[in-house]
């Protein structure tokens, strides 16, 4: 991978890790096993674990388009879920929670980085194409 690819990869890893840490900072003090009134802490812990897994995989050098889609999709779900949860009071909720503002900004950077990784990843890493499969099986793909 060239210099641009490495820079985008490092940016995606950093955005995923920072987003996971910010969500864990918010969620861990609010976890409780009594009857659940708010499911967000459990969702945030699961999302943080998924983001950390994606970050480790990308850091280790696995640059698959599906992995970039998983990381970017998780960040997009978190960004879209915030205004859906808060509704018309989204601006007030952002003003009242500095962790939420930092998380949304980091998620936006991460979405851009994962889109860049998706673009820079070679399509052949997804597996054989239909034309290659036809050639291997002795079909008329010549």
Secondary structure as UniProt FT lines:
FT   HELIX           3..27
FT   HELIX           28..30
FT   HELIX           40..59
FT   TURN            60..61
FT   HELIX           65..86
FT   HELIX           87..89
FT   HELIX           90..96
FT   HELIX           98..120
FT   HELIX           123..126
FT   HELIX           130..136
FT   TURN            137..138
//
